[in-house]
Amino acid sequence: MQRLSGKVAIVTGAASGIGKATVELFRSEGATVVGADVGEGADIRCDAASESDVTALVAEAMSRHGGLDIFFANAGISGGFASISEQTEQDWAEILRVNLIGPFLAIKYAAPVMKARGGGSIVCTASVAGLRSGAGGAAYSASKAGVINLVQSAAQQLSGTGIRVNAVCPGLIETGMTRPIYDMARAKGQERRIGELNPLGRGGEPEEIAQAALFLASDESSYVNGAALVVDGGLSSSHPTTRRFDIRMI
């Protein structure tokens, strides 16, 4: 049975990684999918954090397919691992623009058309970095923490509409964004150490996050709303030990 048969979906960040895997999975499950990305390789060019681009994207889905049932707000950027003291205001502004304003725009413009259709599912990509520190740079982590709170707020504000809003929180997944980490480990012959901090002892695959997005998009999660679904191999089930420095070094 195709779990998304007859559904119309938008996926941002669709040209690679989690977005691409999700587009393929949604289509295999019967959905009509509009894949959007700022670069090449998707159905539509779209800056997911541009209000005009997002309004045009939703309008295109409505015009082509007559409605919208699912919006997977997945587009995001890392911003690197520079410390707070090394980052600039512009660094923070761009990371927050893409990672947090993007999902806000998805919710703002998808919700009215979903309400007219009787309901729908909005899924936003957050991260385990949004749960606590240590899994990403400060700006990235702050932006993803914002996404988690955003879906909670939106779920409340959309009460009674039939629209569910949830987040998926990936751990370390091999995508274009994390490729430098993987490439560095492989170059040093340390590939086996990737994901060693989680109980499964490995990194994740984009397809594993796509399966979580499918669950949240489908009727199988019909009673899940305002939630942050963690998919990280168990990484966030424990608190890491803080690295301690010799007081003489400070």
C-alpha positions in Angstrom: 0.0 0.0 0.0 1.3 3.4 -1.0 1.2 5.6 2.2 1.1 8.9 0.3 -1.2 8.0 -2.5 -3.0 11.1 -3.9 -1.0 13.5 -1.8 0.8 16.6 -3.1 4.1 17.4 -1.4 6.8 20.1 -1.4 10.3 19.2 -0.3 13.0 21.9 0.0 16.7 21.2 -0.1 15.7 18.6 -2.6 18.8 18.4 -4.8 20.9 16.3 -2.5 21.2 14.4 0.8 18.1 14.1 3.0 16.0 16.2 0.6 16.8 14.1 -2.5 16.3 10.8 -0.6 12.9 12.1 0.7 11.7 13.2 -2.8 12.5 9.7 -4.1 10.8 8.0 -1.1 7.7 10.2 -1.2 7.3 9.5 -4.9 7.7 5.8 -4.4 4.9 6.0 -1.8 2.5 7.6 -4.3 2.9 11.3 -3.7 3.2 14.0 -6.4 6.3 15.9 -5.3 7.6 19.3 -6.1 11.3 19.3 -5.2 12.9 22.7 -4.7 16.4 23.8 -4.1 18.5 26.9 -4.5 20.9 25.1 -6.8 20.5 22.7 -9.8 19.1 19.2 -9.5 15.6 19.9 -8.3 12.3 20.5 -10.1 12.2 24.2 -9.2 14.9 26.8 -8.2 13.9 28.3 -4.9 15.6 30.1 -2.0 13.7 28.5 0.8 14.3 31.5 3.0 13.0 34.1 0.5 9.4 35.1 1.1 8.8 35.7 -2.6 10.3 32.4 -3.6 8.3 30.4 -1.1 5.0 32.1 -2.0 5.8 31.3 -5.7 6.7 27.7 -4.8 3.3 27.1 -3.0 1.5 28.9 -5.8 3.2 26.6 -8.4 2.2 23.5 -6.5 -1.4 24.7 -6.3 -1.5 25.7 -10.0 0.1 22.4 -11.2 -1.5 19.9 -8.8 -4.5 21.6 -7.3 -3.6 21.6 -3.7 -0.9 20.9 -1.1 -0.9 18.2 1.6 2.7 18.0 2.8 5.5 20.5 3.1 8.9 19.2 4.2 11.0 22.3 5.1 14.3 20.6 4.9 16.7 23.2 3.4 19.5 24.2 5.7 23.2 25.2 6.0 25.9 24.3 8.5 27.9 27.4 8.9 30.9 25.4 10.1 32.3 25.0 13.5 33.8 28.4 14.2 33.5 29.5 17.8 31.2 32.3 18.9 34.2 34.7 19.1 35.2 33.9 15.5 31.8 34.3 13.9 30.4 37.5 12.6 26.9 39.1 12.8 26.6 38.3 9.1 27.4 34.6 9.7 24.6 34.4 12.3 22.2 36.3 10.1 22.6 34.0 7.2 22.5 30.7 9.2 19.3 31.9 11.0 17.8 33.1 7.7 18.1 29.8 6.0 17.6 27.4 8.9 14.9 29.2 10.9 13.2 31.8 8.7 12.9 29.1 6.0 10.7 26.8 8.1 8.8 29.8 9.3 7.9 30.8 5.7 7.0 27.2 4.9 4.5 27.1 7.8 3.2 30.6 7.1 2.4 29.9 3.4 1.6 26.2 3.5 -0.9 26.4 6.3 -3.7 28.5 4.6 -3.8 26.2 1.5 -3.7 23.1 3.7 -6.5 24.4 5.9 -8.6 24.9 2.8 -7.9 21.3 1.9 -9.0 20.1 5.3 -5.6 19.6 6.9 -2.1 18.5 6.1 1.4 17.8 7.5 4.3 20.2 7.8 7.7 18.6 8.7 10.7 20.7 9.5 14.3 19.5 9.7 15.8 20.4 13.0 18.8 18.6 14.5 20.1 16.9 17.7 22.3 20.1 17.8 19.1 21.9 18.7 18.5 19.8 21.8 21.8 20.6 23.6 25.3 21.9 22.8 28.1 19.8 21.4 26.6 18.5 18.1 27.2 21.6 15.9 28.4 25.2 15.8 26.7 27.8 18.0 24.7 29.5 15.3 23.6 26.3 13.7 22.6 24.8 17.1 20.7 28.0 18.0 18.9 27.9 14.7 17.8 24.3 15.1 16.7 24.9 18.7 14.5 27.6 17.2 13.0 25.2 14.7 12.0 22.8 17.5 10.2 25.7 19.4 8.8 26.9 16.1 7.0 23.7 15.4 5.6 23.6 18.9 4.3 27.1 18.6 2.9 26.5 15.2 1.1 23.3 16.3 -0.6 25.3 19.0 -1.5 28.2 16.7 -2.9 25.9 14.1 -5.2 24.2 16.6 -8.4 22.9 15.0 -7.2 23.2 11.4 -6.2 19.5 11.0 -2.7 20.6 10.2 0.1 18.8 12.1 3.5 20.4 12.5 6.5 18.4 13.6 10.3 18.3 13.4 12.8 15.6 12.6 16.1 15.8 14.5 18.9 14.0 12.6 22.2 13.1 14.2 25.3 12.7 12.1 24.2 11.9 8.5 26.4 11.7 5.4 25.2 14.6 3.2 26.8 17.4 1.2 26.7 19.5 4.3 28.6 17.0 6.5 30.9 15.7 3.7 34.0 17.6 5.0 33.7 15.6 8.3 33.6 12.3 6.4 36.3 13.3 4.0 38.6 14.3 6.8 38.1 11.1 8.7 38.6 9.0 5.5 41.8 10.9 4.6 43.2 10.1 8.1 42.1 6.5 7.9 39.7 7.0 10.8 36.4 6.3 9.0 35.6 3.6 11.6 35.4 6.4 14.2 32.5 8.2 12.5 29.5 7.9 14.8 31.5 6.3 17.6 29.8 8.5 20.2 26.3 6.9 19.6 25.3 3.4 20.8 24.9 2.2 17.2 28.5 3.2 16.5 28.0 4.6 13.0 26.8 7.6 11.1 23.4 7.6 9.5 22.2 7.6 5.9 19.9 10.2 4.2 17.4 7.4 3.6 17.0 6.8 7.3 15.9 10.4 7.8 13.6 10.2 4.8 11.8 7.3 6.5 11.2 9.4 9.5 9.9 12.3 7.4 7.6 9.8 5.6 6.2 8.7 9.0 5.5 12.3 10.0 4.1 13.2 6.6 1.8 10.1 6.5 -1.4 9.3 8.3 0.6 6.8 10.4 1.5 9.7 12.6 -2.0 11.1 12.7 -1.8 11.7 16.5 1.7 13.2 16.4 1.8 17.0 16.6 4.3 19.5 17.9 6.9 16.8 18.4 10.6 16.6 17.7 11.4 13.1 16.4 15.1 12.3 17.1 16.9 10.0 14.6 20.5 9.9 15.8 21.5 6.3 16.7 21.0 7.1 20.4 23.6 10.0 20.5 21.3 12.3 22.4 20.3 9.7 25.0 23.3 10.6 27.1 25.2 13.8 28.0 28.8 14.0 26.7 31.6 14.6 29.1 32.9 18.2 28.9 36.6 18.4 27.8 38.6 19.6 30.8 41.6 21.9 30.4 44.6 22.2 32.6 44.1 25.4 34.6 47.7 26.3 33.8 46.7 26.5 30.1 44.0 29.2 30.7 
